[in-house]
Amino acid sequence: MYFHASPIKGIEILEPQISNHGVPLIYFSEKRENVLVYLSNAVEKYCKNTGFDYAGKWTKWGPYGFNKDGTQRIEEYYLNALIDTYKGVSGYIYAVQAIKVSDFQLHIPDAVTSGDPTPVEYCEFVPDAYEAILAAEKEGLITILRYKERSKAQLEWVERTIREEYENAVNQPEYRHFIEGKFPFVRL
Protein backbone atom coordinates (compact mmCIF):
# COMPACT_ATOMS: atom_id res chain seq x y z
CA MET A 1 0.00 0.00 0.00
CA TYR A 2 0.94 3.62 -0.50
CA PHE A 3 -0.01 6.25 2.07
CA HIS A 4 -0.56 10.00 1.86
CA ALA A 5 -1.60 12.29 4.74
CA SER A 6 -3.64 15.47 4.66
CA PRO A 7 -5.62 17.65 7.06
CA ILE A 8 -8.29 17.83 4.33
CA LYS A 9 -11.37 15.62 4.70
CA GLY A 10 -13.10 13.81 1.88
CA ILE A 11 -10.44 13.63 -0.80
CA GLU A 12 -11.57 11.16 -3.43
CA ILE A 13 -8.81 11.75 -5.97
CA LEU A 14 -5.30 12.79 -4.93
CA GLU A 15 -4.07 15.45 -7.35
CA PRO A 16 -0.45 16.36 -8.08
CA GLN A 17 0.58 19.64 -6.43
CA ILE A 18 3.62 21.84 -6.92
CA SER A 19 5.99 20.93 -4.10
CA ASN A 20 9.22 22.20 -2.62
CA HIS A 21 10.85 20.50 -5.61
CA GLY A 22 8.91 22.68 -8.08
CA VAL A 23 7.34 19.66 -9.81
CA PRO A 24 3.63 18.72 -9.65
CA LEU A 25 3.65 15.45 -7.71
CA ILE A 26 1.75 13.41 -5.15
CA TYR A 27 4.01 12.17 -2.37
CA PHE A 28 3.43 8.71 -0.91
CA SER A 29 5.15 6.49 1.61
CA GLU A 30 5.10 2.74 1.71
CA LYS A 31 4.96 3.09 5.52
CA ARG A 32 1.83 4.49 7.16
CA GLU A 33 3.78 5.82 10.14
CA ASN A 34 6.01 7.94 7.91
CA VAL A 35 3.13 10.16 6.76
CA LEU A 36 2.00 11.14 10.27
CA VAL A 37 4.32 14.17 10.19
CA TYR A 38 2.26 15.61 7.32
CA LEU A 39 -0.94 15.88 9.32
CA SER A 40 0.18 19.30 10.53
CA ASN A 41 2.61 21.97 9.37
CA ALA A 42 4.28 23.87 12.23
CA VAL A 43 4.75 27.01 10.12
CA GLU A 44 1.11 27.22 9.03
CA LYS A 45 -0.23 26.34 12.48
CA TYR A 46 1.95 28.91 14.27
CA CYS A 47 1.08 31.67 11.81
CA LYS A 48 -2.66 31.01 12.07
CA ASN A 49 -2.51 30.77 15.87
CA THR A 50 -0.70 34.10 16.10
CA GLY A 51 -2.97 35.90 13.61
CA PHE A 52 -0.28 36.30 10.95
CA ASP A 53 -2.08 37.37 7.77
CA TYR A 54 -0.79 35.36 4.83
CA ALA A 55 -2.39 34.27 1.57
CA GLY A 56 0.53 32.53 -0.15
CA LYS A 57 1.79 28.97 -0.23
CA TRP A 58 2.91 27.81 3.22
CA THR A 59 6.53 26.81 3.71
CA LYS A 60 6.68 23.17 4.78
CA TRP A 61 8.44 22.35 8.04
CA GLY A 62 9.97 18.89 7.76
CA PRO A 63 11.15 17.98 11.26
CA TYR A 64 12.38 14.50 10.42
CA GLY A 65 15.22 12.42 9.09
CA PHE A 66 16.01 8.73 9.05
CA ASN A 67 18.11 6.43 11.19
CA LYS A 68 20.71 4.20 9.53
CA ASP A 69 18.19 1.35 9.43
CA GLY A 70 15.72 3.51 7.48
CA THR A 71 13.39 4.15 10.42
CA GLN A 72 11.95 7.65 10.44
CA ARG A 73 13.32 9.91 13.20
CA ILE A 74 11.16 12.89 14.13
CA GLU A 75 13.25 15.68 15.62
CA GLU A 76 12.31 18.53 17.91
CA TYR A 77 14.21 21.69 17.03
CA TYR A 78 12.62 23.69 19.85
CA LEU A 79 11.12 22.81 23.21
CA ASN A 80 7.72 21.06 22.99
CA ALA A 81 7.70 21.20 19.18
CA LEU A 82 5.79 17.92 18.88
CA ILE A 83 3.06 19.07 21.24
CA ASP A 84 2.85 22.53 19.61
CA THR A 85 2.61 21.09 16.12
CA TYR A 86 0.56 17.92 16.50
CA LYS A 87 -1.40 17.76 19.78
CA GLY A 88 -5.11 18.04 19.14
CA VAL A 89 -4.67 18.13 15.36
CA SER A 90 -6.79 15.71 13.40
CA GLY A 91 -6.37 14.63 9.81
CA TYR A 92 -6.65 11.83 7.30
CA ILE A 93 -4.41 9.15 5.93
CA TYR A 94 -5.35 8.18 2.40
CA ALA A 95 -4.18 4.91 0.91
CA VAL A 96 -4.06 3.18 -2.45
CA GLN A 97 -2.89 -0.26 -3.53
CA ALA A 98 -1.04 0.83 -6.64
CA ILE A 99 0.22 4.03 -8.22
CA LYS A 100 1.94 5.05 -11.41
CA VAL A 101 5.38 5.88 -9.99
CA SER A 102 7.05 8.96 -11.46
CA ASP A 103 10.70 9.12 -12.52
CA PHE A 104 11.36 11.86 -9.93
CA GLN A 105 14.00 10.65 -7.47
CA LEU A 106 13.38 11.65 -3.86
CA HIS A 107 16.22 9.92 -2.01
CA ILE A 108 13.87 9.48 0.96
CA PRO A 109 13.47 5.96 2.37
CA ASP A 110 10.17 4.29 1.45
CA ALA A 111 8.88 7.39 -0.37
CA VAL A 112 7.63 7.48 -3.93
CA THR A 113 5.89 10.04 -6.09
CA SER A 114 3.30 10.03 -8.81
CA GLY A 115 2.53 12.72 -11.33
CA ASP A 116 -0.91 11.28 -12.09
CA PRO A 117 -4.22 11.91 -10.31
CA THR A 118 -4.81 8.88 -8.11
CA PRO A 119 -8.21 7.67 -6.84
CA VAL A 120 -8.30 7.06 -3.07
CA GLU A 121 -9.12 3.49 -2.07
CA TYR A 122 -9.03 3.83 1.71
CA CYS A 123 -9.21 6.68 4.22
CA GLU A 124 -8.34 6.58 7.91
CA PHE A 125 -9.33 9.39 10.26
CA VAL A 126 -6.60 10.27 12.77
CA PRO A 127 -8.23 12.11 15.70
CA ASP A 128 -4.97 13.32 17.28
CA ALA A 129 -1.72 13.37 15.30
CA TYR A 130 0.37 13.69 18.47
CA GLU A 131 -1.15 10.56 20.00
CA ALA A 132 -0.68 8.68 16.71
CA ILE A 133 3.00 9.69 16.61
CA LEU A 134 3.52 8.55 20.22
CA ALA A 135 1.80 5.24 19.44
CA ALA A 136 4.08 4.68 16.43
CA GLU A 137 7.10 5.43 18.64
CA LYS A 138 5.88 2.97 21.28
CA GLU A 139 5.50 0.29 18.59
CA GLY A 140 9.08 0.93 17.44
CA LEU A 141 7.95 2.14 14.02
CA ILE A 142 9.55 5.59 14.41
CA THR A 143 11.95 7.25 16.82
CA ILE A 144 11.75 10.73 18.32
CA LEU A 145 14.70 12.95 19.16
CA ARG A 146 13.25 15.28 21.76
CA TYR A 147 14.68 18.75 22.25
CA LYS A 148 15.75 17.99 25.83
CA GLU A 149 17.74 14.96 24.60
CA ARG A 150 19.88 16.97 22.18
CA SER A 151 23.56 17.34 22.89
CA LYS A 152 25.29 20.70 23.06
CA ALA A 153 26.77 20.07 19.59
CA GLN A 154 23.32 19.27 18.20
CA LEU A 155 21.85 22.44 19.71
CA GLU A 156 24.68 24.48 18.19
CA TRP A 157 23.91 22.86 14.83
CA VAL A 158 20.22 23.78 15.23
CA GLU A 159 21.13 27.41 15.95
CA ARG A 160 23.46 27.66 12.95
CA THR A 161 20.95 25.98 10.67
CA ILE A 162 18.02 28.12 11.81
CA ARG A 163 20.04 31.32 11.42
CA GLU A 164 20.88 30.24 7.87
CA GLU A 165 17.25 29.32 7.16
CA TYR A 166 16.16 32.74 8.42
CA GLU A 167 18.67 34.58 6.24
CA ASN A 168 17.60 32.56 3.19
CA ALA A 169 13.87 33.19 3.82
CA VAL A 170 13.87 36.82 2.65
CA ASN A 171 10.87 36.18 0.38
CA GLN A 172 9.03 33.92 2.82
CA PRO A 173 7.41 36.21 5.41
CA GLU A 174 5.40 33.37 6.97
CA TYR A 175 8.54 31.29 7.49
CA ARG A 176 10.40 34.23 9.01
CA HIS A 177 7.45 34.89 11.34
CA PHE A 178 7.56 31.26 12.48
CA ILE A 179 11.33 31.29 12.98
CA GLU A 180 11.22 34.57 14.94
CA GLY A 181 8.50 33.14 17.18
CA LYS A 182 10.08 29.76 17.84
CA PHE A 183 13.76 30.76 17.73
CA PRO A 184 14.02 34.25 19.25
CA PHE A 185 17.83 34.12 19.03
CA VAL A 186 17.59 35.03 15.30
CA ARG A 187 16.65 38.59 16.28
CA LEU A 188 19.78 39.06 18.41
C-alpha positions as CSV (number, residue, x, y, z in Angstrom):
1,M,0.0,0.0,0.0
2,Y,0.9,3.6,-0.5
3,F,0.0,6.2,2.1
4,H,-0.6,10.0,1.9
5,A,-1.6,12.3,4.7
6,S,-3.6,15.5,4.7
7,P,-5.6,17.6,7.1
8,I,-8.3,17.8,4.3
9,K,-11.4,15.6,4.7
10,G,-13.1,13.8,1.9
11,I,-10.4,13.6,-0.8
12,E,-11.6,11.2,-3.4
13,I,-8.8,11.8,-6.0
14,L,-5.3,12.8,-4.9
15,E,-4.1,15.5,-7.3
16,P,-0.4,16.4,-8.1
17,Q,0.6,19.6,-6.4
18,I,3.6,21.8,-6.9
19,S,6.0,20.9,-4.1
20,N,9.2,22.2,-2.6
21,H,10.8,20.5,-5.6
22,G,8.9,22.7,-8.1
23,V,7.3,19.7,-9.8
24,P,3.6,18.7,-9.6
25,L,3.6,15.5,-7.7
26,I,1.8,13.4,-5.1
27,Y,4.0,12.2,-2.4
28,F,3.4,8.7,-0.9
29,S,5.2,6.5,1.6
30,E,5.1,2.7,1.7
31,K,5.0,3.1,5.5
32,R,1.8,4.5,7.2
33,E,3.8,5.8,10.1
34,N,6.0,7.9,7.9
35,V,3.1,10.2,6.8
36,L,2.0,11.1,10.3
37,V,4.3,14.2,10.2
38,Y,2.3,15.6,7.3
39,L,-0.9,15.9,9.3
40,S,0.2,19.3,10.5
41,N,2.6,22.0,9.4
42,A,4.3,23.9,12.2
43,V,4.7,27.0,10.1
44,E,1.1,27.2,9.0
45,K,-0.2,26.3,12.5
46,Y,1.9,28.9,14.3
47,C,1.1,31.7,11.8
48,K,-2.7,31.0,12.1
49,N,-2.5,30.8,15.9
50,T,-0.7,34.1,16.1
51,G,-3.0,35.9,13.6
52,F,-0.3,36.3,10.9
53,D,-2.1,37.4,7.8
54,Y,-0.8,35.4,4.8
55,A,-2.4,34.3,1.6
56,G,0.5,32.5,-0.2
57,K,1.8,29.0,-0.2
58,W,2.9,27.8,3.2
59,T,6.5,26.8,3.7
60,K,6.7,23.2,4.8
61,W,8.4,22.4,8.0
62,G,10.0,18.9,7.8
63,P,11.2,18.0,11.3
64,Y,12.4,14.5,10.4
65,G,15.2,12.4,9.1
66,F,16.0,8.7,9.1
67,N,18.1,6.4,11.2
68,K,20.7,4.2,9.5
69,D,18.2,1.3,9.4
70,G,15.7,3.5,7.5
71,T,13.4,4.2,10.4
72,Q,12.0,7.7,10.4
73,R,13.3,9.9,13.2
74,I,11.2,12.9,14.1
75,E,13.2,15.7,15.6
76,E,12.3,18.5,17.9
77,Y,14.2,21.7,17.0
78,Y,12.6,23.7,19.8
79,L,11.1,22.8,23.2
80,N,7.7,21.1,23.0
81,A,7.7,21.2,19.2
82,L,5.8,17.9,18.9
83,I,3.1,19.1,21.2
84,D,2.9,22.5,19.6
85,T,2.6,21.1,16.1
86,Y,0.6,17.9,16.5
87,K,-1.4,17.8,19.8
88,G,-5.1,18.0,19.1
89,V,-4.7,18.1,15.4
90,S,-6.8,15.7,13.4
91,G,-6.4,14.6,9.8
92,Y,-6.6,11.8,7.3
93,I,-4.4,9.1,5.9
94,Y,-5.3,8.2,2.4
95,A,-4.2,4.9,0.9
96,V,-4.1,3.2,-2.5
97,Q,-2.9,-0.3,-3.5
98,A,-1.0,0.8,-6.6
99,I,0.2,4.0,-8.2
100,K,1.9,5.0,-11.4
101,V,5.4,5.9,-10.0
102,S,7.1,9.0,-11.5
103,D,10.7,9.1,-12.5
104,F,11.4,11.9,-9.9
105,Q,14.0,10.6,-7.5
106,L,13.4,11.7,-3.9
107,H,16.2,9.9,-2.0
108,I,13.9,9.5,1.0
109,P,13.5,6.0,2.4
110,D,10.2,4.3,1.5
111,A,8.9,7.4,-0.4
112,V,7.6,7.5,-3.9
113,T,5.9,10.0,-6.1
114,S,3.3,10.0,-8.8
115,G,2.5,12.7,-11.3
116,D,-0.9,11.3,-12.1
117,P,-4.2,11.9,-10.3
118,T,-4.8,8.9,-8.1
119,P,-8.2,7.7,-6.8
120,V,-8.3,7.1,-3.1
121,E,-9.1,3.5,-2.1
122,Y,-9.0,3.8,1.7
123,C,-9.2,6.7,4.2
124,E,-8.3,6.6,7.9
125,F,-9.3,9.4,10.3
126,V,-6.6,10.3,12.8
127,P,-8.2,12.1,15.7
128,D,-5.0,13.3,17.3
129,A,-1.7,13.4,15.3
130,Y,0.4,13.7,18.5
131,E,-1.2,10.6,20.0
132,A,-0.7,8.7,16.7
133,I,3.0,9.7,16.6
134,L,3.5,8.6,20.2
135,A,1.8,5.2,19.4
136,A,4.1,4.7,16.4
137,E,7.1,5.4,18.6
138,K,5.9,3.0,21.3
139,E,5.5,0.3,18.6
140,G,9.1,0.9,17.4
141,L,8.0,2.1,14.0
142,I,9.5,5.6,14.4
143,T,11.9,7.3,16.8
144,I,11.8,10.7,18.3
145,L,14.7,13.0,19.2
146,R,13.2,15.3,21.8
147,Y,14.7,18.7,22.3
148,K,15.8,18.0,25.8
149,E,17.7,15.0,24.6
150,R,19.9,17.0,22.2
151,S,23.6,17.3,22.9
152,K,25.3,20.7,23.1
153,A,26.8,20.1,19.6
154,Q,23.3,19.3,18.2
155,L,21.8,22.4,19.7
156,E,24.7,24.5,18.2
157,W,23.9,22.9,14.8
158,V,20.2,23.8,15.2
159,E,21.1,27.4,16.0
160,R,23.5,27.7,12.9
161,T,20.9,26.0,10.7
162,I,18.0,28.1,11.8
163,R,20.0,31.3,11.4
164,E,20.9,30.2,7.9
165,E,17.2,29.3,7.2
166,Y,16.2,32.7,8.4
167,E,18.7,34.6,6.2
168,N,17.6,32.6,3.2
169,A,13.9,33.2,3.8
170,V,13.9,36.8,2.7
171,N,10.9,36.2,0.4
172,Q,9.0,33.9,2.8
173,P,7.4,36.2,5.4
174,E,5.4,33.4,7.0
175,Y,8.5,31.3,7.5
176,R,10.4,34.2,9.0
177,H,7.5,34.9,11.3
178,F,7.6,31.3,12.5
179,I,11.3,31.3,13.0
180,E,11.2,34.6,14.9
181,G,8.5,33.1,17.2
182,K,10.1,29.8,17.8
183,F,13.8,30.8,17.7
184,P,14.0,34.3,19.3
185,F,17.8,34.1,19.0
186,V,17.6,35.0,15.3
187,R,16.7,38.6,16.3
188,L,19.8,39.1,18.4
